Every structure is written in C-alpha cells, then in structure tokens.
Amino acid sequence: MDFSNPDKLALLSPFELKDALIQTAKQSNRMMLNAGRGNPNFLATTPRHGFFQFGLFAMTEAERSYIYMKDVGGFPQREGIEARFEIFAKNNVGVPGVRFIEAAVSYVRDQLGLSAGDFIYEMCEAILACNYPVPDRMLRLSEKVVAQYIHREMVGEHPFIGHFDMYAVEGGTAAMTYLFASLKANHLINEGDTIALGMPIFTPYIEIPLLNDYNLVELMIDAPQENNWQFTKKELDKLLDPKVKAFFLVNPSNPPSVKIDDETLAYIVEIVKKRPDLIILTDDVYATFADNFVSLFALCPYNTILVYSFSKYFGATGWRMGVVATHENNVLDEKIANLPESLRKELDTRYHSITTEPRKLKFIDRLVADSRTVALNHTAGLSTPVQAQMALFSLFSLMDEAGHYKAEMKSIVLRRKQALYRELGLPMPHDPNSVRYYHLLDMESLAEQMHGKPFAKWLLKKMKPNEALFRLAEETGVILLPGKGFGTTHPSGRVSLANLNEYDYANIGKAIRKMATEYYEIFLKENGEDGRNAEKSAKAEKGEKADKSKKSSKK
C-alpha cells in the first residue's frame, strides 16, 4: 500500500481501507486486534440447539418413507406428525435443544393461536429443504412467528393499526440491494431525484445512490456529535422540500450506535404529516440492543419500509437472514397506482408474466419478483432452512419474557466499552440512547481531553487523513475504520465493541493513549514554553471540570 498519497486513501470505502490497514498490521509482526468489522464474537446457543434437534426429528420423518431403499428418504407426512413429535421429545428428554423446541411448539399453539401440527410440518419441510420456498415471499407460519417478534421489538406497546407484510431476505445486504433496484424499477425513485440520508450512516447507503445504476442526488441530514448524535430540527426541516423523494436512515445509528430519542421521533412524525408523500427507509438492525425501542415503522407505518437483520443480535452473520416489512396499506402502492398511464402500462408489461392483474401487485411482491429478475419469480424466496432458523430465533426471543438474553448482550458490549475507556484514562461518556454496539472515537475530542485544546488543534493540522489509523495498525496491530467513511464530520475511528474480548479493548485503549502521548511529546518540543503553558492550562481546566462534576453529583 502506498501511504504517500493520503488523498487517494481517503477516497476508499472504509471497508476497503480496512483491508489496507490489515496488511499494514500484518507487516508489523504484531498480534492484530481487528475492531473494524461488526461481526460479533458471541451467538445465541439455545435456538441453534433447537434447530439441530428439529433437524434430527425431520430426518426421522423423511426416513419413514422409502425405508426399503438405502440412502433415500421422502417428504414428511402431515398426518400424525404432532404425536410423533411428542414421542421424539419424550425419548430425548435432557438433550440440549429438545426442551426448547418442545416449548416453542407449545408457544406457537397456546400463545400465537396457530396449529402446532402445521408448524411442526412446516419446520420439518423447511429444515429438510426438500421443497421450493412456498409462498416465495416467506413461509406461511414462519412469517406469522417472525411478525410477532418484529412487532415486539420494533413496535412494542405503541398503538399499531392493521397488519404488515414481510419478505425474508439474505440479510440487510440483500434488503438494500433489492430495495434500491425495485424502487427504481417501479419509478418511485428516478435518475436525478434527491434522496435524504440520515448521517452518519452505514457506508453503502452513501455509495449505492451514486452508482450509474441510479445517479441520485444525495441530501445529507446531519445528526451531529455536539447534539448527542440526534438530528436537529433545522436539519430535519430539509425533508419539507418536495423534491426530496425519500429519507434513508439507520436507527440506532451506525457507527455511533445511538437510537433516535422520543423528541426527535415526534418531530419526524410531524414532518411526515406535512409530507405524506415522503418514503422512509429505516434500517433497524441494532434496535434489539436497546430497551423500549420504537421504530419509525411503528410511528409512520404508511410511509416507512422497515429493514431488519438477525445477524448482529443472534450472532448469525453467516446465516444471511433478514426481513423487509411494509404496512398492508402504504405510500409505495399509492404512488405506483398514481403513476402516469404510460408508466403503468410499462409496469404491466414488466410483471404480466407472473400475474393476470399486474396493477394489483403490491410493492413488496414486486420486490420479490425484481429480486429474481421477474422471470425467475417462481423460484424466488429465501433458503428454507434459513427461514426455519429465523423462526426459532424469533421464538427464543418471544419466550424470553424476562429479557435474560438481551441483558446478557447489553452487558457484554458495556463491559468492553468500560475496559476501553479505563485504559484511555478518560471517563466513559454516558448517553441513555446509546446501545454501544459500535463506538466512535473522536480524535480531536480524545486529544483535547488528554492534553488540552491547543494540542488537539495542533494534532489535527499535523496528521494527514487516516494517518492515525495506519500508525495504530503498523505500531500496535489495532484496526479501526475511519468515521469519515460513514459520513461523520470529525476525524474519528469506528471501534466495534462486538468482535473482540474485553482485554483486547483494554489493549486498544492503551495503544491509543500511547500514540497520543508520543504526539504530545513532539508538540511540546515544537512549541517550547507555549506548549508547557498549554499543558498547565489543560490540567487546570481538567481540574475545574472535575470539581464541577463532583459538586453536580453532590447536588
């Protein structure tokens, strides 16, 4: 990697820059601490045990047919399957996962009011993967189960009228890809249109609209760090401009991992009342790390597309599972219905091979068809074993009414953040809206807290873009992603609190503090007496802040 051209390096996506940082760390012959990627190193075990045990039961069902042939089984049989499942559970009492699937079937029957036998049959057929996904949008009972989970986590106690439809997809990645393509195919966004992005945001939301596939104009809606990563009213008022066709955001945000507070949510609702034509896409993948979360999907269901992935909360990035949800009545279908006749005829031609009444086709079903280039709609749908595991993840969470799993997840990332700040030698910032999956380390803020404002200003002028990240990689083996790639305005590094052990975060804190100390020594040499005075002033200011903090806590 050529480090001599920082301007070119700054143009790289943070995920591509990560590879360069990794190569730098490897060359240093140090142990690498990759806190760049958000893949968690924890996972939910109970529903996985359940999946494998359900799979064993499904195999007994398959082997009931063609028993006279070696290595050949048949489809499970619906008749009597509930009784056979009960026998299987009794014969395997005490085996990890069996008690869970037994309780899951009971929950489906007694709490959700669904047929236990039908659910068992659907799960067996899904895990065996012996049939195409039918319905292609999502398996019938799995959709009902997952809908209950989504309702609990995204809507909670908020009043919600009507139902919503879901499409099971290959994680948030596929959701984004399919949605951009389908929004364009159905003339809901067109080349040259303006879309608003809630900044900071997951990098692909910034990069995709600029591709020549879309050529969209981006309007940034900033949630500044100075405002605790909340959108200001002034920024949100940009959405009142009728040229803004859609508003895309991640909530809780990526990378600050801060959920939108109640006041800001209420203001967005007021804007939507004034802009009933506005399309909102909310990516709520980190919502399950928050308490009492309420999604914009709950508050503005008519206008909002919900994207959710199971990857982070259940440690399931390899499963590639997520959902797209839209309310049964939504602005997308209304906009398509109100397109000029010439465009409606064009869409009639696009979808005529899959329905005799193309104009009645909902947007979410168009999404399914578009994901398979329409012509392959008959073989659309997420892998059925993935849908089965998704249903079991959902049931695991639904049955955990005391919230033990959520408490454990929150505890893991909190302890890691505490370890990081303990070794930085700084007080850990507290924000009631932070879910702590990621954390942004603002270089200017850290430098000022450690050695004062003059040093922080000097450091920003001294360092080239991403220089601190490459120095960390080269000298310590620590990998952080640049915050700028996610749309932050300050020089910063994104640290994932999900993918390393607690002591690793302590080592990251030590490494950052060591590098800051080295730069500070250079600062003192270059600035002579002025540097010493700045040091004294910083210490005095730090002492005053500490005194004020003590007095405030006593009050």
C-alpha positions, 0 to 999 in steps of 0.5 A, a space after each residue: 500500500 502506498 501511504 504517500 498519497 493520503 488523498 487517494 486513501 481517503 477516497 476508499 470505502 472504509 471497508 476497503 481501507 480496512 483491508 489496507 490497514 490489515 496488511 499494514 498490521 500484518 507487516 508489523 509482526 504484531 498480534 492484530 486486534 481487528 475492531 473494524 468489522 461488526 461481526 460479533 464474537 458471541 451467538 445465541 446457543 439455545 435456538 441453534 440447539 433447537 434447530 439441530 434437534 428439529 433437524 434430527 426429528 425431520 430426518 426421522 420423518 423423511 426416513 419413514 418413507 422409502 425405508 426399503 431403499 438405502 440412502 433415500 428418504 421422502 417428504 414428511 407426512 402431515 398426518 400424525 406428525 404432532 404425536 410423533 413429535 411428542 414421542 421424539 421429545 419424550 425419548 430425548 428428554 435432557 438433550 440440549 435443544 429438545 426442551 426448547 423446541 418442545 416449548 416453542 411448539 407449545 408457544 406457537 399453539 397456546 400463545 400465537 393461536 396457530 396449529 402446532 401440527 402445521 408448524 411442526 410440518 412446516 419446520 420439518 419441510 423447511 429444515 429438510 429443504 426438500 421443497 421450493 420456498 412456498 409462498 416465495 415471499 416467506 413461509 406461511 407460519 414462519 412469517 406469522 412467528 417472525 411478525 410477532 417478534 418484529 412487532 415486539 421489538 420494533 413496535 412494542 406497546 405503541 398503538 399499531 393499526 392493521 397488519 404488515 407484510 414481510 419478505 425474508 431476505 439474505 440479510 440487510 445486504 440483500 434488503 438494500 440491494 433489492 430495495 434500491 433496484 425495485 424502487 427504481 424499477 417501479 419509478 418511485 425513485 428516478 435518475 436525478 431525484 434527491 434522496 435524504 440520508 440520515 448521517 452518519 450512516 452505514 457506508 453503502 447507503 452513501 455509495 449505492 445512490 451514486 452508482 450509474 445504476 441510479 445517479 441520485 442526488 444525495 441530501 445529507 441530514 446531519 445528526 451531529 456529535 455536539 447534539 448527542 448524535 440526534 438530528 436537529 430540527 433545522 436539519 430535519 426541516 430539509 425533508 419539507 422540500 418536495 423534491 426530496 423523494 425519500 429519507 434513508 436512515 439507520 436507527 440506532 445509528 451506525 457507527 455511533 450506535 445511538 437510537 433516535 430519542 422520543 423528541 426527535 421521533 415526534 418531530 419526524 412524525 410531524 414532518 411526515 404529516 406535512 409530507 405524506 408523500 415522503 418514503 422512509 427507509 429505516 434500517 433497524 438492525 441494532 434496535 434489539 440492543 436497546 430497551 423500549 425501542 420504537 421504530 419509525 415503522 411503528 410511528 409512520 407505518 404508511 410511509 416507512 419500509 422497515 429493514 431488519 437483520 438477525 445477524 448482529 443480535 443472534 450472532 448469525 452473520 453467516 446465516 444471511 437472514 433478514 426481513 423487509 416489512 411494509 404496512 398492508 396499506 402504504 405510500 409505495 402502492 399509492 404512488 405506483 397506482 398514481 403513476 402516469 398511464 404510460 408508466 403503468 402500462 410499462 409496469 404491466 408489461 414488466 410483471 404480466 408474466 407472473 400475474 393476470 392483474 399486474 396493477 394489483 401487485 403490491 410493492 413488496 411482491 414486486 420486490 420479490 419478483 425484481 429480486 429474481 429478475 421477474 422471470 425467475 419469480 417462481 423460484 424466488 424466496 429465501 433458503 428454507 432452512 434459513 427461514 426455519 432458523 429465523 423462526 426459532 430465533 424469533 421464538 427464543 426471543 418471544 419466550 424470553 419474557 424476562 429479557 435474560 438474553 438481551 441483558 446478557 448482550 447489553 452487558 457484554 458490549 458495556 463491559 468492553 466499552 468500560 475496559 476501553 475507556 479505563 485504559 484511555 484514562 478518560 471517563 466513559 461518556 454516558 448517553 441513555 440512547 446509546 446501545 454501544 454496539 459500535 463506538 466512535 472515537 473522536 480524535 480531536 475530542 480524545 486529544 483535547 481531553 488528554 492534553 488540552 485544546 491547543 494540542 488537539 488543534 495542533 494534532 489535527 493540522 499535523 496528521 494527514 487523513 487516516 494517518 492515525 489509523 495506519 500508525 495504530 495498525 503498523 505500531 500496535 496491530 489495532 484496526 479501526 475504520 475511519 468515521 469519515 467513511 460513514 459520513 461523520 464530520 470529525 476525524 474519528 475511528 469506528 471501534 466495534 465493541 462486538 468482535 473482540 474480548 474485553 482485554 483486547 479493548 483494554 489493549 486498544 485503549 492503551 495503544 491509543 493513549 500511547 500514540 497520543 502521548 508520543 504526539 504530545 511529546 513532539 508538540 511540546 518540543 515544537 512549541 517550547 514554553 507555549 506548549 508547557 503553558 498549554 499543558 498547565 492550562 489543560 490540567 487546570 481546566 481538567 481540574 475545574 471540570 472535575 470539581 464541577 462534576 463532583 459538586 453536580 453529583 453532590 447536588 
